[in-house]
């Protein structure tokens, strides 16, 4: 299957307060239900978030989170920050609600977090530029990209195998195929 869509449903104490918060950030309310169970859906371009109301819900005790992958986190951060400054007179950086600034994380993703009035952590991150497998191989070899990243790994592997009794002709053939025949 292709083109599946996943939309999180996050808890909140009041769908009216959540609606106001996300409208401030430029979202539009696409669905609102008050009975029998409070439910709200908001959308901003391709970002869809759904919320359900819970009586006696404590946002400070929330473990709810979702990840939103966008192509340009800095533009989205600036739009959200401008909306917060316009409404609140400042960027909210502590308490609930709040928003963190974009930063580089350990896994090389950059992103920021919006913590809404329900205590939900909306983690905004950017699309990954290169596949993880390529990155691991490049990190092991000490190089960044291309065949030069693979060749040193192959060379080390060939040397290990030949020390275990592999024929020398096999070693030379492997070196030739990997582009390391200048070391022969």
Secondary structure, DSSP 8 states (H G I E B T S, - for coil): --S-----EEEES-HHHHHHHHHHTT-EEEEEE-SSS-EEEEEETTEEEEEEE-TT--GGG---EEEEEES-HHHHHHHHHHHHHHHHSS---SSSSEE---EE-TTS-EEEEEE-TT--EEEEEE--SS-HHHHHHHHHHT--SSHHHHHHHHHHHHHHHHHTT--HHHHHHHHHHHT-GGG-
